[in-house]
Amino acid sequence: MTQVEKKNIVRSRMTRIPKRTRVLLVILVMILLPMLLGVLDNRLVFATYTIETDEVTQPVRFVMLSDLHSKRYGDGQTDLLRMIDEADPDAILLVGDVCDHWDARDVAGELLLGITKKYPCFGVSGNHEYWSGKSEEIQAYYESFGVQVLEAASSTFEVNGQSIQICGITDADAPCYSDMTLTSAEQMNLLAPATQNGDFSILLAHRPELFEMYSTYEFDLVLSGHAHGGQWRIPGLINGVAAPSQGWFPRYAGGWYEENGTVMIVGRGLANNAGLIPRFFNPPEVVVIDIVPQE
C-alpha cells in the first residue's frame, strides 16, 4: 500500500465522524478547557473577613499571611507586595512557614523587607521553620527585619487610639526558645492574662487542629495556617481533601470557624506547590481581616 493510499484511508476514517458529533466535541472542549484552567488557577486572591466587636471603637485592618514556603511572587515579591499595599492594613500578622528552609531564607527576606518598611509586623514559627534545623537562626533573621516574633508572648498594638492584644505560640512541633521547653498548652497558660484586660485579643498559632484547646481560653480571634486549604477542594461540597496533621477531609482546612465564643480564621496559604501536589480550586490567598465596632 502506498503512502497516498494510507493517507486516503485515514482521511476517509476522519470523514466518518458526523459533523454534529464534531461540533459537540468542539463545544465540549470549549467548556472543559476554561473549567480546567479554573481548577488549576494559582493566581493570588484576597480572602476577606469582617468581625464585629464592642471591644473596638474604630475599624482596624490586618493582613494575615501563612505558608509562603519560600515561594516567590514576581521579582522581589512585587506581585505579593502589590496586593498587600492594595489592602492597606494597619499591621501584618505572619502565622508560620514563611521560610521553608535556611538556604531559601532570602526569598522570604524579600517579602519581609517589603512589608516591614511600611507596616508593623508580628509573627510566630511554623513547623517548617523548626524542621529546618535552623529555627533560632530563622527567628533572628525575621527579627533583623523588624518582625516581632511572639513565642509564648504577647504584645500590645496601639492603633487608632485603641489597644489590640496580639499573642503568639511557637509551633506544636517546636520547643519554645526560652530557658525551658514549653508545650502548646503551657504556652497558652502563660498568655491567658492577656485576654483579661478588655482589649480585643488575637492569638497567632500555626496549627488549626488545636482549635478546641485554643477556644477554652478567652481569645476573641485565632489565626492559623498549616492546612494549605486541604490542597484539593470542590467549592460548596468539599472544603479540603487532605491537610498536614489532620489527614483526609480535614475539619479545619480553611475559612471561618467558631467555638466557645472564639472565632478562628484559617488561611489557605501562599505556596502553590505546583511542582509537587497541584492545588485544585484552591488558589493561594492573602487574608484580609477587618475588626469593626459592633453596630
N, C-alpha and C positions, 0 to 999 in steps of 0.2 A: 504494500500500500504506500502510495506516495505521500509526501508532506502536504500537498494540496488536498488530497482526498481526506487525510486526517483532519485538516482544518475545516473542511466542509462538514464532516461528521460532528465535530464539536459545535460548529455554528448551528447545525440543524437541531442538536440537542438543546441549545440555548433557546432556540425559537419555539421549542415545545412548551416553555413556561408561559402560561396565558398572560396576556397584558394586564388583566385585572390583578393577578397574583403579584406581578412585578410592581405594580403601583402600590399594593398593600405592603409589600416588603419595604419599599422606599419610605412609606408613611411610618411604618413600624420603626425603622432606623432613625427617622427624624424625631420620633417620640422618645425612644430609648436613649439616644445619644445625649440629649440635654439632661435626662434623668441620671445617667451615669456620671456626667460631669458634675452634677449637683451632689451626688453621693460622695465623690472624691474631692470636693471643693475644700481646699485647705487655706483659703484666704482668711485673714484676721477679721473677726466680727466683734461687735460690742454685745455684752450681756448686761442689762441694766435692771437694778432692783431699787425699790424705794421702801424705807422703813419709817413709819410714823411713831413718834415717841413724845412724851411730855418732859423728857429729860434734856431736850434742846429747845432753844428759843429762836435760833437761826439755822437755816439749812447748812449742812456740811456734806461735802462730796469726797469720797475716797475712790481711788482706783486700786483694785486688788489684782496682783499678778501671781501666777503659780506655774511651776513645772515648765520653765523655759528650757531646761536641759541643754543649755548652751546652743540653742537654735538661733540662727541669725535671720532677721527680717530686714533685708536691704543692707546696703553698705553702711556700716557703723550703726546698725539697728534703726535706720532712718524711718522705715515704714512703721515700726512699733512705736517709736518715739512720736511720730506724727499723730498717731491715734491717741496716745496719752495726752498730748497737748490739746487735741480736739476736745477731749473730755474735760480738760481744765480742772483737775482735782485740787482739793486743799492739801492732800497728802497721799502718799503711795504706800501700800501695805504688801509686803512680799511674804508669801506663805510656804517657801521651801522649794528645793530642787531648781533653783535658778542656775546654778553651776553644776554640770554633770560630773566633771572630774577636774583635777587640778590643772592638767595640761590645756583644758579648754576654758580656763578662767577669763582669758582676755575677751572671749565672746560675751560672757556675762558682764564683764567690765565695761564694754561698750554701752550696754543698757544702763548700768549704774552711773557711769559718767554723765550720761544724758539726763537722767532723772534727778540726781542729787543736786545738780546745778540749779534746778527750778523748784523742787518740791521737798518738804520733809519726808523722809523715808524710814519706815520701820520694818523689821523682818525677823523671821525665825528660820531655823535649819529644817531641811528635809532629809529623807533617808539617803539620798544620793550624795549630799554633802558629807554625811557621815561615812558612807561606804567608800568614798574617795580615798580614805586613809589620811586625808589632809584636812580634816574638819576644822581644826583650830586655825590652821593657816587660811582656809577659805573664809572663816568668820572674820579674821583680822583683815583679809582682803576687802570684804564688804565694808567693814568699819573704816578702812582707809579712804573710801569714797564719801563717807558721812552717813552711811546707813546705821541706824540704831538697832543693833541686834539684841533681841529680847530672849534671854534664856532664864526661865522661871523669874521673870522680871516684869515690872510694869512701868509705864511712862505716862505722864500727864501731858496731853496735847492741847495747847491753848489755841482756839480758833474762833473767830467771830464773837469774841467776848464770852466764851464758854469753855468748859473743860471736858475733854473726852479721855477716858482711861483706856490706854492701849496696852495689852498684856500679851505675853508670848511664852510658849514652852518649846523646848527642843523636841526633835522627833522621837517617837517612842523607841526607835532602834538605837538612839544615841544617848550617851550619858550627858547629863547637864555638866557643862565645862566649869564647874565651880570646884570647891575643895572636896566635895563628896559627890558620888553618883546618886542622882535622884530619879525615881520613876516618874512617869507621867502624872500619876495620882499625887505623889509628893510635891511635884511642881505646882499642880493645881491648888493644893492646900496653901502653899506659900502665896499664891495670887489671890486667894479668896477675899482678903481685906480690901482689895482694890474695887470690889463691886459694892461696897457698903457706904460710899460717901455721897450717893445721889447722882453721880455723873453717869452719862451713858458709857457703858463698858464693852470693850471689844477684846475677844481672845483670838490670837493667831495661833493655829495649831495645824500642822501639816496634814494629819490623818483624820479623815471624816468618820472612819468606822468607830471612833471612840466617842461619838456624839452623846451616847447615853450617859457616859461619865461627865462630859463637859456640861451637860444640861442639868446636872444635880447641883451645880454652882449657879450663882445668880448673874451670869453674864447676859447682857442683852443680845449680843451678836457674836457668833463664832464664824471665823473664816478659815476654810480648808481647801486643799487641792488633792494631789496624790492619785486620784481615781482616773484622771485623764478622760473624764466623760464616759467611762465604760467602753471606750475605744470605738465600738460599733453601736449605732443607735437606729431605731425606727421611730421617728418623732410621733408622739401621741400613742405609741404602743409599747415600745421597749426603750427605757431611758438609758440603758447601757448593758452591754453583753458581758464584759469581764473587766475587772479592776484589780490592781495590786492590793493585796491583803484582804480583799473581800471576795475574790473568786468570781464565779459565774453570777450574772444578773445581780449586780451589787445594789444594795439598798440605797447607798449614798453615792451615786455616780456623778451627779452634777445638778445644780439648781438650788431651790429653796426648800428647807426643811424646818419643822418646828417641833419642840418637845419641852414640856415643863416651863413654858413661857419664854424659852430661848430660841432664837432664830439661828440657823446655820445656813450659810451660803457656800456651796462647793463649786469652785471654779473648774472648768473643764480643761484648763491648762493651755500652754502655748506651744508645746512640742508637737509637731505633726507626725513624727515617727515614720515619715514616708518611706524611708529605706528599710524599715523593719516590719511594722504592722500598720498598714494604712488606716486612717480614721474614716469611718463611713457616717455620713450625715452628722458629723461631729467636728465642725471647724474650730480651730484654736480661737480663744476668746480673751478679750480684755474686759474685766468685770468692773462695772461702774456701780457704786452703791451710794445712794442719796439718803442721808439721815435728815428727816424734816420734822418740824413741830407737828404734833397731833392736832387735828382740827376739832 
